[in-house]
Amino acid sequence: MNVSSVAGRVANVGSGVYAATKFGINGWSESLRKELLPDVRVTVIEPGVVATELPTHITHEATRQGAQQLYDVAEVTAEDVAEVITFALQRPRHLAIHEILLRPASQAL
């Protein structure tokens, strides 16, 4: 189970390095999937805005402020993401869930 981000699909201004790491996780997950299936299932979870402390770690002020505005109204919790991960892990061994993209209903991609 790898955790990426919506940023692994869409890069935004001011978040190039973050997006690069998430695109990397997505590519790595795809490679692992091809190498390890059917013995090992590889799933990548790509959450959008989740109510966490992430904006406090952003050092670029304008980017941090923009992210903080999104996070101030975040509707998805870490518990929501954990439930989705649990769901994927509890599927029968013959079922491989490759990707799960999730985000608040109000968040555009």
C-alpha positions in Angstrom: 0.0 0.0 0.0 1.6 3.3 -1.1 0.2 6.7 -0.3 0.6 9.3 -3.0 -1.7 12.3 -3.7 -3.9 14.0 -6.2 -0.6 15.8 -6.9 0.6 12.6 -8.5 -1.9 13.3 -11.3 -2.0 17.1 -11.6 0.9 19.5 -10.8 0.1 23.0 -9.6 2.1 26.2 -9.5 4.5 26.3 -6.6 4.3 22.6 -5.8 6.7 21.1 -8.4 8.9 19.2 -6.0 5.9 17.8 -4.1 4.2 16.8 -7.4 7.4 15.2 -8.6 7.6 13.0 -5.5 3.9 11.9 -5.9 4.3 11.2 -9.7 7.3 9.1 -8.6 5.3 7.1 -6.1 2.7 6.5 -8.8 5.3 5.3 -11.3 7.0 3.1 -8.7 3.7 1.6 -7.7 3.0 0.7 -11.3 6.4 -0.9 -11.8 6.1 -2.9 -8.6 2.6 -4.0 -9.6 4.0 -5.4 -12.9 6.9 -7.1 -11.1 5.0 -8.6 -8.2 1.5 -9.5 -9.3 -0.1 -12.0 -8.8 1.8 -12.9 -5.6 1.9 -9.3 -4.1 -0.8 -6.8 -4.7 0.2 -3.2 -5.0 -2.3 -0.4 -4.4 -1.6 3.4 -4.5 -4.0 5.7 -2.6 -4.2 9.2 -4.0 -6.0 11.5 -1.5 -6.8 15.1 -2.2 -7.1 17.5 0.7 -7.2 15.7 4.0 -7.5 17.5 7.4 -3.8 17.2 8.4 -0.9 19.5 9.4 0.6 19.4 5.9 0.4 23.2 5.3 2.5 23.9 8.4 5.4 22.1 6.6 5.3 24.3 3.5 8.1 26.9 3.6 7.1 29.0 0.5 4.7 31.6 2.0 2.3 32.1 -0.9 2.1 28.3 -1.5 1.5 27.7 2.3 -1.2 30.3 2.4 -3.0 28.9 -0.6 -2.8 25.4 0.8 -4.0 26.6 4.2 -7.2 28.0 2.6 -8.0 24.5 1.3 -7.1 22.7 4.5 -9.1 25.1 6.6 -12.3 23.7 5.0 -11.0 20.1 4.5 -13.9 17.6 4.8 -11.9 14.4 4.5 -10.2 13.1 7.6 -7.3 10.8 8.1 -9.8 8.3 9.5 -11.7 8.4 6.1 -8.4 7.6 4.3 -7.7 4.8 6.8 -11.1 3.3 6.1 -10.5 3.3 2.4 -7.1 1.6 2.9 -8.7 -1.0 5.2 -11.3 -1.7 2.5 -8.7 -2.2 -0.2 -6.6 -4.5 2.1 -9.6 -6.6 3.0 -10.5 -7.5 -0.6 -10.1 -11.2 -1.6 -6.6 -12.1 -2.7 -7.7 -12.7 -6.3 -8.8 -9.0 -6.5 -6.1 -6.4 -7.1 -7.1 -2.8 -6.6 -4.5 -0.7 -8.4 -5.4 2.9 -7.6 -7.8 4.7 -5.4 -8.2 8.5 -6.0 -10.2 10.1 -3.3 -10.9 13.7 -2.4 -13.6 16.0 -0.8 -16.6 16.2 -3.1 -16.1 19.9 -3.2 -12.4 19.7 -4.4 -11.8 20.0 -8.1 -9.0 17.8 -9.5 
